[in-house]
Amino acid sequence: MYLNRNLTHLNPNKRSASYHRQSPFSGSDREVRGKILRLLLAGDVSEPELIRALNIDSERGIRIIETLEREGFARRKGKMISIIHE
């Protein structure tokens, strides 16, 4: 079987109608979400500590934490944030 050398570098997913190139990862909300989840795996953390540890502005931190809560990844009890283990 011979491969067409001109096509081996193409990404077949680009032909999909729903294909969207992801935005750069560095500094993105996706990167911050990953860091939050990694910190929460070590144990519960207060919201101010979490935002301070990530060195991000509080509005952005709160927005990302609230998104993680809505999606069922994190839970808030008072000021403490924890990861949901189910």
Secondary structure per residue as TSV (DSSP state, phi and psi in degrees):
chain	resnum	aa	ss	phi	psi
A	1	M	-	360.0	132.6
A	2	Y	-	-109.8	135.7
A	3	L	-	-92.8	140.8
A	4	N	-	-75.5	108.3
A	5	R	T	-61.1	-22.4
A	6	N	T	-76.1	-18.4
A	7	L	T	-105.4	-9.6
A	8	T	T	-68.4	-21.0
A	9	H	T	-90.2	-9.0
A	10	L	S	-77.8	146.8
A	11	N	-	-93.7	109.8
A	12	P	G	-62.9	-22.2
A	13	N	G	-65.6	-23.7
A	14	K	G	-64.4	-19.7
A	15	R	G	-77.4	-16.2
A	16	S	S	-68.5	141.8
A	17	A	T	-65.6	-25.2
A	18	S	T	-98.1	10.0
A	19	Y	-	-71.2	129.5
A	20	H	-	-137.3	129.4
A	21	R	-	-69.8	133.1
A	22	Q	-	-71.8	150.1
A	23	S	-	-71.9	162.6
A	24	P	-	-56.9	143.3
A	25	F	-	-79.6	-41.7
A	26	S	T	-60.5	122.6
A	27	G	T	81.1	1.0
A	28	S	S	-82.1	166.4
A	29	D	H	-61.4	-33.6
A	30	R	H	-60.8	-41.4
A	31	E	H	-65.3	-43.6
A	32	V	H	-63.7	-42.4
A	33	R	H	-57.6	-45.4
A	34	G	H	-60.5	-41.9
A	35	K	H	-65.9	-40.3
A	36	I	H	-60.8	-49.3
A	37	L	H	-62.3	-38.1
A	38	R	H	-63.3	-42.8
A	39	L	H	-65.2	-40.0
A	40	L	H	-70.3	-26.9
A	41	L	H	-62.5	-27.4
A	42	A	T	-78.9	-17.2
A	43	G	-	147.3	172.9
A	44	D	-	-64.4	144.8
A	45	V	E	-137.8	141.3
A	46	S	E	-73.2	153.4
A	47	E	H	-56.7	-48.1
A	48	P	H	-62.0	-38.7
A	49	E	H	-63.6	-41.8
A	50	L	H	-62.2	-47.1
A	51	I	H	-65.6	-39.9
A	52	R	H	-65.4	-42.1
A	53	A	H	-64.7	-31.1
A	54	L	H	-87.5	-13.3
A	55	N	T	56.3	49.4
A	56	I	-	-124.9	163.5
A	57	D	-	-71.4	150.0
A	58	S	H	-64.5	-36.2
A	59	E	H	-60.2	-44.6
A	60	R	H	-65.4	-44.5
A	61	G	H	-60.0	-46.3
A	62	I	H	-62.6	-43.5
A	63	R	H	-60.0	-43.8
A	64	I	H	-69.1	-40.1
A	65	I	H	-62.8	-44.1
A	66	E	H	-61.7	-37.2
A	67	T	H	-64.6	-43.2
A	68	L	H	-62.2	-36.1
A	69	E	H	-66.0	-48.4
A	70	R	H	-59.2	-36.0
A	71	E	T	-82.1	-4.0
A	72	G	T	85.0	17.0
A	73	F	S	-91.5	-30.1
A	74	A	E	-132.4	161.5
A	75	R	E	-138.0	143.5
A	76	R	E	-111.8	131.9
A	77	K	E	-127.2	100.8
A	78	G	T	67.4	-124.5
A	79	K	T	-92.9	-6.0
A	80	M	E	-88.7	138.4
A	81	I	E	-113.6	136.2
A	82	S	E	-135.5	158.8
A	83	I	E	-85.4	147.4
A	84	I	-	-91.0	118.1
A	85	H	-	-103.7	106.2
A	86	E	-	-136.0	360.0
